[in-house]
Amino acid sequence: MAYQIIGKSIQQLDTKEKVTGQTLYSDDLAYENMVWLSTVFARRAHARILNIDVAEAQAVPGVLGILTAKDVPVNEYGQQKNDQAVLCGPGSPSGKEGADVVRFIGDHVALVIAENQEIAEKARALIKIDYEDLPLVEDPEFAMSGKAYQLHTDTPNNIFEQVHIRKGDVEAAWAECDVIVEGTYKTPFQEHAFLQTEAGVAFIDEEERITVHAAGQWAWDDRHEIAHALDLPEEKVRVVYDAIGGAFGGKEDVSVQIILALAVYWLDKRGIRRPVKTIWSREESTIGHCKRHPIIIRAKWGAKADGRLVAAEVNLIADGGAYMSTSNKVLKNASITVTGPYEFPHAKVDSYAVYTNNLFSGAFRGFGAPQGAQVAEMQMNKLAVKLGMDAVEIRLKNVLDEKKLLTVGTTIPGGVSLDKVILKTASAGNWEPGVAPRPKQASKELPHIVSGQGFAVGFKNVGFSYDFHDNAWALVELYGTSEIKKAIVRIDGSDLGQGHHTVMAQIAAEALGVGLDIIELKVADTAQVNHTAGCAAASRLTFMSGNAVIDAAKEALNKWRNEERPATAEVKWVAPKTTTFDEKTGYCMPNFAYGYVAQMVNLTVNTETGQVEVARVVCADDVGKAINPELIKGQIEGGIVQAHGYVLMEDFRLEQGQVLTPDLTTYRIPGIYDVPDRIDTILVEEPHPLGPYGVRGVGEMPLLPYAPAVIAAVYDATGIWFDEFPLTPERVLRGLGKLD
């Protein structure tokens, strides 16, 4: 019997369990004899801890123990660099330099283990900490000036990553330009605001492993970091992901995983074996995990009178906050995308990631590309206006293809469909060619309501890049006698709500030629799957895991046909090699695959209130192959809504390192009445030659061009450019000159 599973909108496999409340998330877990863990956060942006007095807290009935730096075997961790202490304070056994210093308000200082949450929080409030305040470094430009306090002793001028790109001769090229556009852009923090805050349960299992149930994006990396901090062999640690209530990059870094394991480890050393649970409040979550990078970008672009781009010079400074997290990777993506998906004969890009005492920045959907696209598309729209050209026309004249070189000196592999997504968006959106701002006839009834349209484009890598040899693992087991009755598929990728596991089941069923009902998945459990680069990030999971599943399925099926029962096949699929930036020129082959997107926005601006209302969004994404069209549309619409909050509503505030918007009453995310009235999604299917069934990644792409498209539409409506956002009513009114 032949099956055609891919290309069909199969309902997400866990839908019924989720809507009926049967699905268990980490904060739902409960075990007999369980105790509670509360975290003491620093609440200081920069200070040295002189002493921690736990005597009064320890005396509270029901307290089992209070842990400080002296209780951490190897007091360090970090996703890219071990620059963060598990617990800040004096007395680390490992002698970690600087572990007695807190560098942002979310640093962990102590842990309270108690019989229940009420007792733990009572004891937490009684801990006395003596701090010596240190100089505060808030401004990333000042941080790298040579005049600021050095936050990490191994990082001169607080610059922990830099990228330099040189193509052609920019200085000489300015003389060739008929028009030059310059701008300084500032992109803001953004909070992930996932529905499920950080939570988990840990215990010692029947095989004497410290087992941590939590919600993350890379179980094997979590296991590695836990084992390192506890100085244990990795096989003595097991990480299991339960249902994950959103992540968007914010759960790539460990949060509660190490401290839960540490609490279990500490209790076990004292002959106590009890499960330990913790749940962070929304406010604790806000200060405890990374944010989207605020970036300051100065750009100078030049073009010929006919719209052909000549030269670009860009300087980019990313606020990495207190610790590296994934800032080094984010900076590289921003450095590639900051000149847009366009060909420049001459380019000069200097990018820096800098330590400050702000909340640390890290992975967030788009991974540096939204900030890069913001600048590139703003510059392109301003050039179009200055040249008297249409925004679509100037893009088609300059977009990259298979032969044109990126600023890093190499071509794009895997096919380029930028022209197709642009043309399909413009056609579906009934784009009105012309030069913004277009002449308008104000309504007599509502003269203060003005309308505009905006256009923007984006591109981004699929998969890990910059010399990381990306790979994925899968194991397929086939059971039955004359015919396959059950197929077990083991993969490492996390389903963050996007439907990854459903899509993997569809791909497995298609490759095996069986019904979806006999596919059984084993996922995201280090005891059930193999060690692999299985991170849910970089729009990579369907591309990478899909290839591994297909290859494993084909190999298992071949064994089955040769009468092997059961038939088992294990495969590690390896992506083409990439290279990182040359230190002087930036030359590299940075990525093996890309995704492409174009968007058009129609909106209105109320010039009396400053309110911006988005009426319609048209979005074309090249997905390569739509394995499950409805799930992809959900991804696209979700990305647009998240971008909508980023550009119009989400006003994250920090002052002297303290968060002024710590919860969802002070930090507003879009509700049902805030989102665009209409979203038209266009799925373009230009197959990638290496993608499973032609797949490209799509998870991040819809977010990239939305902010510049909105801002271009606001300019079309008002004649005012906004180089900073979010476009809150106050900011819009100030821009219109109606507020001091």
N, C-alpha and C positions, 0 to 999 in steps of 0.2 A: 504493500500500500504506500502511495506517495503522499507526502505531506508538504504543505507550503505554509510555514509558520512565520517566516520573516516577512515584513511588509504589512503585517496585520496588527490591528490595535487590540491586542490581547489585554484583558483587564489585569492590572497589577496583582501579582499572586497573593500578596498579603492584605488586599483591600478589605475583605470581609472581617478578618481578625482585627484590623485597626479600627474600623468603624463600629464594631461591636464591643471594643474594649478588651478583647482577649489577648492582644499583643502585649508582651511585657517589655517595658523600657527599664533602663538601669535603676531608675528611682522607684520602680514598682517591686523590685526584688526584696524578699524578706526571708530570713532564715531563723531557725530556732536558736535561742541564746545569743542573738545578735547584739552588738554594742555600737555606739555612735562615735563618729569622729568629727570634731570641729576644728577649723583652721583659724589661726591667728594671723591676720594680714598686717603688713607693716603700717599702712595708713600714713606713712611718711614717704615723701618723694626721694629724699636723699639724706641718709644719716648713718652714722656708725652706731652699732648696738654695743653699749658698754657692759650691760648686765641684764639678765632676765631672772626675776624673782617669782618662782612658781609655788612657794611654800603655802600661801593662803589658798591658792586654787587647788593644790594637791590635797588639802585637808577637807575639801568638800566631799561629803558622803556620796559614794557612787562613782567617784573618779578612779579609773584604773591606772592612768598614767598620763604624764605630760612630757612630750618629746620636744627637744630643742636640737640645735646643730650638733651637739656632742653625741647624739644618738644616730647620726647618719653615717654609715660606714664610708661611703665615698660621696662627699657632699657637693655634687655637681651634676648638671645635666644640660641638655640643649639639643635642639633638632639638628643644627648644622655645626654648632660649636658649644662645648661645655662651659659656657660663660655665666651660668646661673646656679645659685646654691639651692638645694632642695629646701633647706631651712636656713635662714640668715641668722647669724649670731656668732659669738665667740666659741672656741673649743672644738672645732671640727676635727675628728680623728685623722682625716686625710690631710690636715694642714692646708686646706684650700685657701690660697691667698685671696683676700677681699671678701671672704664669706661672712665676715662680721658687718658688712655694709649692705644696707637696703638701697636699691637704685630706682625703685618706683613703688607706688602705693600698694601694688598687688603682690609684692614679695611675701613669701611665707616665713613666719618667724617661729611659730610653735604649733603643736598639735595637741588637742585634748581628746583623750579616749575615756568615754564614760558610759554608764549603763543606758542612758537615753539622751536624746537631744537636749532636753530641758536642763539636765545636770551639766552636760558638756558646755552649753552656752553660759550658764551661771559661772562655772569655773573659768571659762575663757575671759570673762569680764574682770576677774580678780588677778590676772597675771599682770605683773608690774615690769615695765621695760624702760630702761634708762637709755635714752638716745643722745648722741652728740650730732646736731645738725651739720651737714656739709653743704658747700655751695651748690645752688640749684642751677641746672643747665636745662633750659626749656626750649630755646631757639636753636634749630639745627644749623643755621648759618653762623651763629655765634659759637656753637659747639665746635665747629671745624676751623675757627679763626686762629687758633693757636693761643688765644687768651682765656679760654674756658678751662674749667677743672677737667682733668683727665679721668673719665669714669671707669675705664678698665686699663690697668697698667701696661698691657701689651698692645694698646691701640693709640698711637700718637695722633693728636688732634681729633680724637674720637671718630676718625674715618675708618670704618671696618670693611668697606668694599668700595671699589671704584671701577668704572668702565670708561675706556677712551676709544672712540671710533674716528678714523680718519679715512676719507675717500676723496680723491682729487685734491684740488687746491682751493679751499673756501675763500681765503683772503683775496686771491686774484679774481675769483668768480664774481664777487660783488659788482665789479665793473661791467660784467656782461648782463646784469639784471636791469630790466626796464622798470620793475616795481619791487619794493621791499616792504615786508610786513614784520613788525616786531611786537612782542607781547610778553607779559609776565603773568603766569597762571599759578593759582594756588588751589590744590585739591584738598578736601578735608578728611578727617578721620571718618570712618564708618564702623558702626557696631554691627556684628553679625546678627544679633537679636534672634538666634535660633530658639524655637519654642521650648526645647528640652535644655535646661541648664545642666552644668556638669554634675554628674552623680555616678555612684558606683558602689559595689560591694566586693570585698576581698576575703579570702579564707584559704586555709591549707587543705588541699584536696586529698583523695585517697591514695594518690601517687606521690604524696609529700611535696607537691608543687605549691608555691604561692600563686593562687588563681585570682585574677582580677577581672571582674565583670564591669565594663564601662562602655562609653560611647566615644569612638574615635574614628580616625580615618586611615590608620595604618597599624594594624595589630602587631606586626612583627617589629616595627620600630619602637612601639610602646614597650614590648617585651625587652628589647635591647636596652632601653633607657632605664627600666626598672632594675634589671639585672646589674647594670653598671653601678647604679647608685647604692644597691645593697651588697655589692661585691659578691654576687652569686653567679654560678654557671647559668647560662641562658636557659638550659633545659630544666632548671628548677623553678622557672616562672612560666605561667600560662596566662594568656590574655584572651578573653572572650568578649565579643561585641554583641550586645543585645540589640533590640530595635533602637534606631538612632533618630532622634527628633530634630533633624536639621544640623548642619555643620558649616557649609559654605567656606571651608578652609579654616574656620576658627577652632576646629578640633583636631587639626594636624599636630599641634603642640600638645604634649601631655599636660594634664591639669590635676586631676585627682588620682591618677593611676599610681604614681610613685608613692604619694603619701599614704594611700590605702595599703599598698604593699608594705611600706615601712611600718605602719601600725600593726599589721599582722605579724611581721617579722619580729618586732619588739616584744609583742605579747608572747609569742612562741618561745622566745629566749627566756621568758620567765615562767614557762610551764602553763601558759594560758592559751587554749585554742578555741577562739570564738570568732565568728564572722564579724567584720567591721563594715559599717555603712556610712556614707556621707552624701549630702545633697547641698550644693551651693545655692544660696538665694539668688534672685535676679541681680541684686546689687553686687554680691560677691562675684557672680559670673561676669558682670560688666567690668570690674576692675581686675579680674583674674586672668582673662584670656586676651589674645592679641587683637589688633584692630587693622582696618585698611590703612595703608601708609598715607599720611599727609605728605604732599610733595610740592616743592617750589620749583617751577620750571620757567626759564627764560629762553625764548625762542626768537630766532631771526631767520626768515625765509625770503628767498628772492626768486623771481620768475621773469620770463620773457613776456612781451606784450600779447602774444598769442596764447598765453597760459601755461607754456611748458616750464616746469620747475627747473631751476638752475642750481641753487645752493641752499643748504640749511645749516644753521649753527644753533646748538641747543646745550644749555647747562641745566642739570637736574640735581636737586638735593632732596633726598628722601629721609624723613624722620623715622629712624629705626627704633626709637625708644630705648629702653634700658638694656635690651638683650638682642642678639642677632636673629633668633628664630629663623625664618626663611627670607630675611631681607636681602641676602646676597642673591638669591634666585629671583626675587621680585624685581630687584634693580636691573638685572639682565633683561628681563622681559620688557620693562619700561624703556630701556635703552634701545631695543629693537623697534618698538612700536611708536616711539616718540616722533619719528619722522613719517609715520603712517605707512600705508601699503602703496607707497609711491616711489618712483625712480628719481633719484637725485644724482646728477653727475658729480656733485661736490657736497660733502657732508662732514661736519665736525660735531661730535657729541661727547660731552664730559658729564659723567654721572657719579654721584656719591651717595652712599648710605652711611648715616651718622648716628652715633649713640647720643641720647638725651635722657633726662629723667622723666620723660613722658611714658605712658603705657607703651609696652613694646608692640611694634607693628609686625605683621606676619602675613600668612596666606589669607586671601579673601578672594572669592570668585572673580576671576580675571587676572589675578596675580601680577599686578603692575601694568597690564594692558589697558584697563580703563583710564588710568592716569595718562598713559602714553597717547591713547586715542583722543582723549580730551584736548590735549595740546595740538596734535596733528590736525584734527578736524576743525578746531577753532582757527588755526592758521590757514587752512585751506579755504574755509568759508570767508575769512577776511580777505584773502587774496582774490577770491572770486568777486567780491564786492568792489575792491579797489581796481580790478581790471575790467569791471563791467561785464563779467561773464556769468553764465548760469552755473549753479553749484554742481549739477550733475555733469554738465559738459566738461568742466575743468577736471573733474575726477577721471572721467573716461579718457581724457587726453594723457593722464599721468600714471594710471594704476599699473602695478606690477603684473607681469605675466611670466611664462616659463623661461624667457630669455633675458629679461631685464634683471639687473643686479640689485640686491639689497644693499644697504649702506655698509654692511660687513663684507661686501665683495663677492658674494656667492649668489646663486639663483635659488629659487624656491622649489623644493622637490615635491612630487606627488600631484602636480596639476594645480592650476590657478584659475579660479572662477570669479574673480572680482568684478569683471565686466558684466557677467551674468547676474550676480546678485544686485548690482547697481541698476541694471536695466529692468529687471523684474520688479524691483521695489518702485522705481519711478513709474512704470506702466501701471501696476496695480494701484498705486496711490494717486493716479491722475495728477502727477507732478506738473505744476504750472511753471514752465521755463521762464526765466527772467532774472533780473538782478534784484536782490534784497537790499533794503526794504522796498516792497512793491507798492505802487500807488493804491490807496484804499479810499473807498467812499464810506465815511463813518455813518453808522445807523443813527437816524434822528431820535429814535426811541432810546437807544443805549449808546450814546457817543463815547462813553468811557470804556466800552468793551471793544478791544482791537484784536484782530486775528493774524496769525502768521504760520508759515510752513518752514520746516528745516530738514536738512539732509545730512547724513553722516555715514561713514563706512568704518569697518574694523576688520582686523585679522589678528590671529594669535596661534601660537604653537599648540599642537596636540601632543601630549606626552612630555616626559622629563627630557631635559636637553642639556646643551653646553658641556659635553663630554661624559655625561652620565649615560651608561649603556643600558637603556631601558629594557625591561623584560617583564614577562608575566608567566605564571605557572598554572597548570590545570591538570587534573587527574580524572579520567572517566572510567567507570566500572560498569560493565554490562552483565546482567543476570537473566537467566531463563534457560529453557531447554531448546525447543525447536525455533522459538522466536523470542525476541528481547521483551522481557516482562518488566524490567526495572533498569534504569540508568542513573547511577549516582555520579554527580558532577561536583568535584571539589575545586573551589577557587578562593582567592584571598581578598577579593575586592569587597569593600563595605557598601551597603545600600543605605544611603543617607536620606532616603525618601524619594529619590529620583527614578527608581524602578530598575536599578542595575541588575538585580537578581532575576527579575522577570525577563529582561532582555537576554541574559546569559542562558536562561532556560530555553528561550525561543531559538537562539543560535545553536544550542546543543541538539534540540529536537530536529532542527532543519538539517544539521550535519549528519545526524544518525538516521534520518528518515523515519522517525517515530512520532507518536503523539506527545503533546506537552504533558499529558497526565501521568506519564511514567517517568518523568524527569524528577529526580530528588537532589536538592542542592545541599552541600555541606560548605559552610562559609565562615570567614572571619573568626576563626578559632585556631590559635596556634597549635593546639593538639590535634586538629582535624585536617589542617592544610600545611603545605610546605612553605619554607622560607622563600619569599619572593618580594619583588618591588611592587607590592599590591596596593599602593596608596591611592585613595580616592581623591585625586587631584589632577589638575592640568588637562581636564577634558579627555582623559586617557583611558578610562576603564573599559568602555565598549571596544575601542580599537585594540588595546593590548590584550585584555582577557579574552575577547572574542576570538582573536587569532589563536591563542593557546587552547581554547575550548575546541575550536574546529580541528586543529591538528591532533589533539588528544582523541577526539571523537573518531576521526578518520583512522587513526592507528588502532584504536580499540575495535572498531568495526571490521577492519581487515583481519584482526586476530579472530574475531567472532566467525567470520566467513571461513576461516581455516579451522573451524570446529573447536576453538579454545573456549571453554566454559568454566567459570566466568572469564570474561576478557577484560583486561585492565591495561590502560596506557597512561603514561605520565609524560608531560611535555613542558618544556620551558621555551617559550617563544621569545626571541631576541630581536629587538628593533635595529634598524641600521644605526651605525655609529654617528655621533655628532661630535663637534669640537667646540671648545670655549674660545673666548675672545683673545686674540693676540694682545699682549699688554700695551703695545704702542699704537697699533693700527686698528685693532678690533676685528681683524680678519678672522672669519670662522664659518663653519657650516653648523649653525646653531640648533637646527631642528630637523626632524625627519618628516613632519607632517604639519599641516596648518588647516584652520577653519576660516571661513569668510562670511561676512555679514554686512548688510546695508539696511538702513532704517530711514523712514520718513515720518515726521511728526507734524500733526496739525493741532494748534492750540489757540486759546484766547488768553488775553491779559486784561485784568480789570485795573485800569490806571488809577482808580480811586482807592482801591483796597490793596493793590499789589498782588492779588491772587492770580495764580497761573492754573488754568484748567486744560488738561490734555484731552482733546476730543477723539483723536485717532492716531494709532501707530501702525505703520506697515513695516513688516520685518521679513526680509528674505535671508535665509541661512542655507549655506551649502552643507548638508549633512552627509553627503556621499551616498548613503543608503539609509532610508528610514526603516529600521528594524521594527519599531513600534511607533507609528506616526502620532498617535494620541499622547503617548508619553513624551515624545519630543516636543509636541506643541505645549504640553504642560511645562517642560523645561524652559521653553522660549518665553512663554507668558510670565512664568515665575521670575525669570531673569529681568524682564522688562519692568515688572513691578518693583523688584529690588533696586533697579537702577532709578526708577521713579522716586523712590524714597531718598536715594543718594543725592539726586540733583535738586529736589524740590522741598523735602521735608526734614530729613534727618540731620539735626543740628547738634552734633556731639561737642560738648564744651569741656575744656580743661582750663584750670587756672592754678598756676604754681604747682603743677603736677597733680592736682586734685580734680576728680570728676564732678562736674556740676550737673550732669544728666545721667544719674546712675540707674534709672529704671525706665519702664515703658510709659510712665506718665510724664516724665520730663524729656525723654528721648522718643519722639513720635515717629512710628513707622506707619506705612500706608495701611489703611483699613479699606473695607469694601467700597466706601463712598469716596475714597481718595484716588483710586487707580484710574488709568485711562478709560474713557467710555467704551472704546472699541480697539481691539488688537487684531489685525489681519496678519496671519502667519503664512508664509510661503516657504515650502520645503523644496530646496533645489537639490537635485541628486546627481552630482558629478562625481563618479566613483573615484576614491583614492586607490591607486594600484596595489597598495599593501594592506589596505583596510579589510577587515572581515566582511565579505560580500560588498566591499567598496566603502565601508563606513568611514566617516570622519567624526571628530568630536564636536559636540554642540553645547555642552553644559555651561560654558562661560561666555560664548560668543554674543548672545543677545544683549548682555550688559554693556558691552564695550562702547558702541556709538551713541547710546541713548542721551547721555548728558550733553554732548556737543550738538546733537540734533535738536534737543529742546532749546538750548541757548541760542542756536541759529534761528529757530522759530520765534523766540522772544525778540530777537533783533529785528526779524522781518516784521513783527507786529509793532515794535516801539522805536526802532532806530537806535537802540542802545545795546552795546556789547557788555556782557557780564563775564569777567575773567576769573571770578571766584563764585563758588556756590557752597551750600544749597541756596536756591532762589526762594528764600522765605519771603513772605509779604513785606517784611521790614526792609530786606535787602533790595527788593524790586523797587519799592517806593523811594529809597535813597538813590538808587540808580536813576530813577526818573526825575530826581531833583525835588521830590515832594516831602522829604524829611531832612532835617539838618544832620 
